[in-house]
């Protein structure tokens, strides 16, 4: 049985506390008055522009002053959006990891894979974060449109919808009631599968036959069908609808690729950590090799989807589609192309060699790069629509990562203590223990 050390427990709690304080500071400092925003804009454009903004001497003085006020209000709203967006990006990122692991776990069960059962308890531990993590994501989204000032989803703002024909036409799908109901259905379905999968997996340890394994097999196959639909719809609701004027038919697959590679990476990192602490003695370098191979393969798959989505939209140059990428290239040039290097170039070069896939520290190095790259990927999906060019990595962003990293570690390691780390009576456990590639 795994024991959650006091040192690690304290570390995770410190992360949560520091993150919470930083997030609070971010919210407190994000409320700027209109005059403060005008001063910020004036400083950004120089003193000449400041004089021009405050004392307009053109013929149409009133119109120019109105435009300046409208721009200042827009920037004021973007600044207020930043802590909400930073919190949402981190909340979604860690939830996405747990959901990706759950999907990978179900695939292993449904395909009756022989190499992976020694890692099942690691996967089950990670998926313990899914229910609280997903509820937090949904809670932040709803709160941003109720107690906030429509900080994430513009379609939640009645004033915007009133003057936007395109959003009005989508209101049958994009409305608060439907958003909440769909979110609860997604979370309920994922959590039910996780609950029964864990129940049957643990029950199989002491069973005299394979009845529990067969139940687990059947619900895993059914869950994958549910997952395919709901994960795509979730990506439309929770990410794509921050840009309600834009859509991509590849978007669900694109988010899936990011989700699955992040989840597999965390499985590898956690397995290496536990093995280094004297647990998982049955996990060998061949298991790590296969996890790294999946990290490599899904990184290539993510790149294929990124290129397919980007290249077709760029080449077609249809205004309502290409605007999405124009905004990101102009205002997010470094993170937009930087994540391509982190998510494709580094994994491709570092994990191409088969021998490197067996070296724990090498997998850890690559895993950290991959997770950073996919965090930036989610950052690029959310921030341009909510904060525009007012982005940078500061206290709200770092604190949000610390908050959810601490919560993630605490929940996952608590879950690992609840059952033996070896699924003893799994029909494929001997094959998995003796796996060599």
C-alpha positions as semicolon CSV with decimal commas, in nm:
position;residue;x (nm);y (nm);z (nm)
1;X;0,000;0,000;0,000
2;X;0,119;0,348;-0,081
3;X;0,164;0,596;0,206
4;X;0,116;0,966;0,139
5;X;0,421;1,122;0,305
6;X;0,376;1,424;0,532
7;X;0,640;1,610;0,333
8;X;0,452;1,568;0,005
9;X;0,118;1,641;0,171
10;X;0,256;1,963;0,321
11;X;0,406;2,059;-0,015
12;X;0,072;2,018;-0,194
13;X;-0,109;2,221;0,074
14;X;0,152;2,498;0,050
15;X;0,098;2,509;-0,327
16;X;-0,278;2,545;-0,276
17;X;-0,237;2,822;-0,016
18;X;0,017;3,016;-0,223
19;X;-0,198;2,974;-0,531
20;X;-0,510;3,087;-0,350
21;X;-0,337;3,400;-0,218
22;X;-0,196;3,482;-0,561
23;X;-0,533;3,431;-0,731
24;X;-0,695;3,659;-0,472
25;X;-0,430;3,924;-0,537
26;X;-0,495;3,892;-0,912
27;X;-0,865;3,956;-0,868
28;X;-0,808;4,249;-0,632
29;X;-0,568;4,426;-0,867
30;X;-0,770;4,366;-1,184
31;X;-1,040;4,626;-1,111
32;X;-0,915;4,943;-1,277
33;X;-1,114;5,263;-1,301
34;X;-1,171;5,417;-1,644
35;X;-0,929;5,698;-1,563
36;X;-0,659;5,447;-1,461
37;X;-0,707;5,261;-1,788
38;X;-0,677;5,585;-1,986
39;X;-0,350;5,659;-1,808
40;X;-0,223;5,309;-1,891
41;X;-0,317;5,357;-2,258
42;X;-0,157;5,699;-2,263
43;X;0,168;5,563;-2,120
44;X;0,168;5,282;-2,376
45;X;0,126;5,524;-2,668
46;X;0,344;5,807;-2,539
47;X;0,271;6,153;-2,408
48;X;0,167;6,290;-2,747
49;X;-0,109;6,033;-2,767
50;X;-0,206;6,108;-2,409
51;X;-0,260;6,473;-2,494
52;X;-0,444;6,373;-2,806
53;X;-0,674;6,140;-2,605
54;X;-0,760;6,383;-2,329
55;X;-0,782;6,704;-2,535
56;X;-0,912;6,633;-2,881
57;X;-0,891;6,939;-3,106
58;X;-1,028;6,791;-3,429
59;X;-1,352;6,904;-3,589
60;X;-1,542;6,603;-3,469
61;X;-1,422;6,634;-3,109
62;X;-1,721;6,458;-2,952
63;X;-1,696;6,150;-3,179
64;X;-1,325;6,110;-3,115
65;X;-1,375;6,139;-2,739
66;X;-1,651;5,877;-2,757
67;X;-1,425;5,638;-2,946
68;X;-1,149;5,688;-2,690
69;X;-1,391;5,615;-2,406
70;X;-1,524;5,303;-2,578
71;X;-1,171;5,174;-2,634
72;X;-1,079;5,245;-2,272
73;X;-1,390;5,059;-2,151
74;X;-1,301;4,764;-2,373
75;X;-0,947;4,752;-2,233
76;X;-1,087;4,790;-1,880
77;X;-1,302;4,481;-1,939
78;X;-1,006;4,286;-2,079
79;X;-0,796;4,367;-1,771
80;X;-1,082;4,252;-1,546
81;X;-1,106;3,930;-1,750
82;X;-0,744;3,830;-1,693
83;X;-0,767;3,663;-1,347
84;X;-1,083;3,479;-1,453
85;X;-0,911;3,357;-1,769
86;X;-0,591;3,254;-1,589
87;X;-0,797;3,058;-1,334
88;X;-1,003;2,894;-1,607
89;X;-0,701;2,794;-1,818
90;X;-0,532;2,618;-1,524
91;X;-0,855;2,457;-1,401
92;X;-0,926;2,318;-1,747
93;X;-0,568;2,202;-1,798
94;X;-0,560;1,983;-1,486
95;X;-0,915;1,856;-1,543
96;X;-0,813;1,770;-1,901
97;X;-0,525;1,557;-1,772
98;X;-0,759;1,349;-1,553
99;X;-1,010;1,307;-1,836
100;X;-0,734;1,208;-2,079
101;X;-0,611;0,943;-1,836
102;X;-0,966;0,811;-1,792
103;X;-1,003;0,772;-2,169
104;X;-0,663;0,600;-2,196
105;X;-0,756;0,369;-1,908
106;X;-1,084;0,273;-2,078
107;X;-0,899;0,206;-2,404
108;X;-0,658;-0,030;-2,224
109;X;-0,948;-0,220;-2,065
110;X;-1,162;-0,238;-2,379
111;X;-0,869;-0,350;-2,596
112;X;-0,761;-0,602;-2,329
113;X;-0,405;-0,472;-2,346
114;X;-0,151;-0,702;-2,184
115;X;0,129;-0,455;-2,113
116;X;-0,052;-0,194;-1,903
117;X;-0,239;-0,357;-1,604
118;X;0,054;-0,286;-1,370
119;X;-0,019;0,083;-1,426
120;X;-0,396;0,065;-1,372
121;X;-0,387;0,183;-1,010
122;X;-0,174;0,481;-1,112
123;X;-0,436;0,567;-1,375
124;X;-0,720;0,520;-1,126
125;X;-0,544;0,751;-0,881
126;X;-0,508;1,027;-1,140
127;X;-0,873;1,001;-1,247
128;X;-0,982;1,069;-0,888
129;X;-0,928;1,436;-0,970
130;X;-1,182;1,432;-1,255
131;X;-1,504;1,489;-1,057
132;X;-1,385;1,782;-0,842
133;X;-1,175;1,920;-1,128
134;X;-1,461;1,918;-1,379
135;X;-1,706;2,070;-1,131
136;X;-1,456;2,350;-1,067
137;X;-1,424;2,420;-1,441
138;X;-1,802;2,432;-1,483
139;X;-1,833;2,644;-1,168
140;X;-1,579;2,901;-1,290
141;X;-1,750;2,921;-1,630
142;X;-2,094;2,979;-1,477
143;X;-1,964;3,216;-1,208
144;X;-1,788;3,428;-1,471
145;X;-2,127;3,500;-1,626
146;X;-2,322;3,551;-1,303
147;X;-2,114;3,694;-1,019
148;X;-1,859;3,817;-1,274
149;X;-1,925;4,054;-1,562
150;X;-1,936;3,800;-1,847
151;X;-1,560;3,760;-1,818
152;X;-1,518;3,444;-2,026
153;X;-1,816;3,384;-2,254
154;X;-1,958;3,684;-2,437
155;X;-2,268;3,490;-2,539
156;X;-2,370;3,495;-2,169
157;X;-2,404;3,875;-2,189
158;X;-2,763;3,971;-2,291
159;X;-2,647;4,311;-2,419
160;X;-2,398;4,151;-2,657
161;X;-2,651;3,894;-2,778
162;X;-2,908;4,168;-2,838
163;X;-2,683;4,333;-3,096
164;X;-2,523;4,021;-3,245
165;X;-2,729;3,833;-3,504
166;X;-2,482;3,546;-3,531
167;X;-2,490;3,471;-3,158
168;X;-2,869;3,506;-3,162
169;X;-2,883;3,233;-3,427
170;X;-2,676;3,007;-3,199
171;X;-2,876;3,085;-2,886
172;X;-3,065;2,754;-2,912
173;X;-2,737;2,586;-2,816
174;X;-2,544;2,868;-2,651
175;X;-2,761;2,953;-2,352
176;X;-2,689;2,928;-1,981
177;X;-2,949;2,658;-1,907
178;X;-2,829;2,429;-2,183
179;X;-2,466;2,496;-2,094
180;X;-2,518;2,389;-1,731
181;X;-2,732;2,085;-1,816
182;X;-2,486;1,959;-2,077
183;X;-2,196;2,017;-1,838
184;X;-2,364;1,816;-1,563
185;X;-2,440;1,533;-1,809
186;X;-2,076;1,524;-1,919
187;X;-1,944;1,523;-1,564
188;X;-2,207;1,275;-1,443
189;X;-2,129;1,025;-1,720
190;X;-1,752;1,047;-1,678
191;X;-1,775;1,020;-1,299
192;X;-2,015;0,726;-1,305
193;X;-1,782;0,533;-1,530
194;X;-1,485;0,618;-1,308
195;X;-1,676;0,511;-0,995
196;X;-1,786;0,172;-1,131
197;X;-1,455;0,105;-1,307
198;X;-1,269;0,162;-0,982
199;X;-1,523;-0,048;-0,791
200;X;-1,496;-0,346;-1,028
201;X;-1,117;-0,315;-1,049
202;X;-1,074;-0,332;-0,670
203;X;-1,338;-0,606;-0,635
204;X;-1,145;-0,815;-0,889
205;X;-0,846;-0,825;-0,649
206;X;-1,027;-1,060;-0,412
207;X;-1,263;-1,231;-0,659
208;X;-1,242;-1,602;-0,743
209;X;-1,349;-1,555;-1,105
210;X;-1,331;-1,288;-1,375
211;X;-1,688;-1,164;-1,343
212;X;-1,582;-0,817;-1,226
213;X;-1,329;-0,788;-1,507
214;X;-1,597;-0,873;-1,763
215;X;-1,823;-0,604;-1,618
216;X;-1,534;-0,360;-1,635
217;X;-1,472;-0,456;-1,998
218;X;-1,836;-0,398;-2,095
219;X;-1,873;-0,060;-1,926
220;X;-1,537;0,053;-2,068
221;X;-1,650;-0,020;-2,423
222;X;-1,978;0,165;-2,361
223;X;-1,799;0,456;-2,195
224;X;-1,571;0,509;-2,494
225;X;-1,876;0,571;-2,714
226;X;-2,011;0,818;-2,456
227;X;-1,668;0,978;-2,425
228;X;-1,625;1,033;-2,800
229;X;-1,944;1,239;-2,814
230;X;-1,920;1,421;-2,483
231;X;-1,552;1,515;-2,504
232;X;-1,616;1,681;-2,841
233;X;-1,924;1,863;-2,713
234;X;-1,736;1,965;-2,401
235;X;-1,463;2,120;-2,616
236;X;-1,727;2,320;-2,807
237;X;-1,894;2,438;-2,487
238;X;-1,602;2,496;-2,255
239;X;-1,340;2,622;-2,501
240;X;-1,460;2,697;-2,854
241;X;-1,759;2,905;-2,741
242;X;-1,528;3,171;-2,593
243;X;-1,503;3,264;-2,964
244;X;-1,871;3,221;-3,059
245;X;-1,818;3,362;-3,410
246;X;-1,563;3,094;-3,499
247;X;-1,582;2,720;-3,532
248;X;-1,374;2,428;-3,652
249;X;-1,495;2,078;-3,734
250;X;-1,156;1,945;-3,620
251;X;-1,163;2,115;-3,284
252;X;-1,294;1,820;-3,081
253;X;-1,019;1,594;-3,213
254;X;-0,760;1,866;-3,156
255;X;-0,855;1,901;-2,789
256;X;-0,866;1,521;-2,758
257;X;-0,507;1,495;-2,883
258;X;-0,390;1,754;-2,631
259;X;-0,587;1,580;-2,357
260;X;-0,460;1,228;-2,424
261;X;-0,091;1,317;-2,463
262;X;-0,101;1,525;-2,142
263;X;-0,270;1,239;-1,956
264;X;-0,019;0,978;-2,075
265;X;0,267;1,211;-1,981
266;X;0,137;1,243;-1,625
267;X;0,099;0,862;-1,600
268;X;0,466;0,829;-1,697
269;X;0,582;1,100;-1,455
270;X;0,382;0,957;-1,165
271;X;0,499;0,600;-1,237
272;X;0,862;0,715;-1,241
273;X;0,813;0,907;-0,915
274;X;0,651;0,611;-0,737
275;X;0,916;0,370;-0,864
276;X;1,191;0,603;-0,742
277;X;1,025;0,599;-0,396
278;X;1,038;0,218;-0,380
279;X;0,689;0,142;-0,508
280;X;0,584;-0,014;-0,841
281;X;0,872;-0,261;-0,838
282;X;0,682;-0,454;-1,107
283;X;0,708;-0,161;-1,353
284;X;1,014;-0,202;-1,576
285;X;1,181;0,003;-1,847
286;X;0,963;-0,163;-2,112
287;X;0,651;-0,014;-1,954
288;X;0,819;0,328;-1,951
289;X;0,924;0,272;-2,312
290;X;0,562;0,210;-2,415
291;X;0,437;0,518;-2,229
292;X;0,708;0,729;-2,395
293;X;0,614;0,573;-2,728
294;X;0,255;0,688;-2,677
295;X;0,382;1,034;-2,580
296;X;0,578;1,043;-2,905
297;X;0,293;0,909;-3,119
298;X;0,023;1,137;-2,982
299;X;0,255;1,438;-3,008
300;X;0,280;1,363;-3,381
301;X;-0,099;1,315;-3,395
302;X;-0,152;1,652;-3,220
303;X;0,081;1,818;-3,473
304;X;-0,107;1,661;-3,763
305;X;-0,436;1,800;-3,632
306;X;-0,281;2,141;-3,557
307;X;-0,145;2,161;-3,911
308;X;-0,469;2,034;-4,068
309;X;-0,676;2,295;-3,886
310;X;-0,433;2,584;-3,935
311;X;-0,328;2,517;-4,295
312;X;-0,679;2,473;-4,437
313;X;-0,810;2,789;-4,268
314;X;-0,502;2,992;-4,364
315;X;-0,510;2,870;-4,725
316;X;-0,886;2,926;-4,771
317;X;-0,853;3,274;-4,613
318;X;-1,225;3,301;-4,535
319;X;-1,257;3,612;-4,312
320;X;-1,479;3,462;-4,041
321;X;-1,241;3,164;-4,007
322;X;-0,897;3,316;-4,051
323;X;-0,959;3,592;-3,794
324;X;-0,908;3,333;-3,520
325;X;-0,549;3,271;-3,627
326;X;-0,473;3,629;-3,728
327;X;-0,546;3,740;-3,371
328;X;-0,318;3,474;-3,228
329;X;-0,034;3,534;-3,471
330;X;-0,041;3,912;-3,424
331;X;-0,097;3,932;-3,047
332;X;0,033;3,590;-2,930
333;X;0,317;3,529;-3,171
334;X;0,561;3,386;-2,913
335;X;0,323;3,148;-2,729
336;X;0,144;3,050;-3,052
337;X;0,454;2,934;-3,238
338;X;0,645;2,854;-2,919
339;X;0,395;2,585;-2,824
340;X;0,450;2,424;-3,166
341;X;0,818;2,385;-3,077
342;X;0,735;2,251;-2,729
343;X;0,460;2,015;-2,844
344;X;0,620;1,883;-3,163
345;X;0,987;1,965;-3,218
346;X;1,109;1,872;-2,868
347;X;0,910;1,545;-2,830
348;X;1,001;1,450;-3,187
349;X;1,375;1,499;-3,133
350;X;1,394;1,374;-2,773
351;X;1,180;1,060;-2,807
352;X;1,266;0,946;-3,158
353;X;1,546;0,721;-3,032
354;X;1,409;0,400;-2,882
355;X;1,682;0,381;-2,617
356;X;1,595;0,726;-2,481
357;X;1,239;0,608;-2,414
358;X;1,377;0,378;-2,143
359;X;1,569;0,645;-1,952
360;X;1,356;0,781;-1,663
361;X;1,521;1,125;-1,633
362;X;1,493;1,171;-2,009
363;X;1,121;1,091;-2,000
364;X;1,077;1,334;-1,707
365;X;1,255;1,611;-1,901
366;X;1,041;1,550;-2,209
367;X;0,726;1,521;-1,998
368;X;0,779;1,859;-1,835
369;X;0,828;2,016;-2,180
370;X;0,515;1,845;-2,314
371;X;0,299;1,957;-2,020
372;X;0,428;2,315;-2,048
373;X;0,353;2,312;-2,419
374;X;-0,003;2,189;-2,374
375;X;-0,070;2,438;-2,095
376;X;0,033;2,711;-2,341
377;X;-0,195;2,547;-2,600
378;X;-0,496;2,590;-2,368
379;X;-0,370;2,941;-2,286
380;X;-0,377;3,023;-2,658
381;X;-0,729;2,887;-2,694
382;X;-0,878;3,100;-2,414
383;X;-0,680;3,420;-2,366
384;X;-0,712;3,590;-2,709
385;X;-1,092;3,588;-2,686
386;X;-1,104;3,714;-2,327
387;X;-0,806;3,944;-2,266
388;X;-0,697;4,025;-2,622
389;X;-0,349;4,176;-2,631
390;X;-0,353;4,242;-2,253
391;X;-0,187;3,909;-2,176
392;X;0,137;3,824;-2,003
393;X;0,256;3,556;-1,763
394;X;0,236;3,703;-1,414
395;X;0,095;3,644;-1,067
396;X;-0,261;3,542;-1,178
397;X;-0,130;3,281;-1,424
398;X;0,145;3,136;-1,201
399;X;-0,079;3,136;-0,892
400;X;-0,357;2,956;-1,077
401;X;-0,115;2,683;-1,184
402;X;0,012;2,647;-0,826
403;X;-0,343;2,631;-0,688
404;X;-0,461;2,353;-0,916
405;X;-0,128;2,168;-0,918
406;X;-0,145;2,150;-0,537
407;X;-0,508;2,037;-0,543
408;X;-0,432;1,782;-0,814
409;X;-0,139;1,634;-0,620
410;X;-0,335;1,620;-0,295
411;X;-0,638;1,440;-0,444
412;X;-0,435;1,201;-0,661
413;X;-0,195;1,091;-0,386
414;X;-0,482;1,050;-0,137
415;X;-0,652;0,822;-0,394
416;X;-0,334;0,615;-0,433
417;X;-0,345;0,527;-0,063
418;X;-0,692;0,371;-0,088
419;X;-0,598;0,045;-0,263
420;X;-0,291;-0,172;-0,337
421;X;-0,082;-0,042;-0,627
422;X;-0,103;-0,377;-0,806
423;X;-0,428;-0,503;-0,961
424;X;-0,355;-0,858;-0,840
425;X;-0,633;-1,061;-0,999
426;X;-0,651;-0,888;-1,335
427;X;-0,646;-1,166;-1,601
428;X;-0,352;-1,000;-1,777
429;X;-0,146;-0,910;-1,470
430;X;0,119;-1,182;-1,517
431;X;0,164;-1,087;-1,880
432;X;0,203;-0,725;-1,771
433;X;0,454;-0,806;-1,493
434;X;0,666;-1,004;-1,737
435;X;0,632;-0,755;-2,020
436;X;0,952;-0,691;-2,214
437;X;0,982;-0,510;-2,544
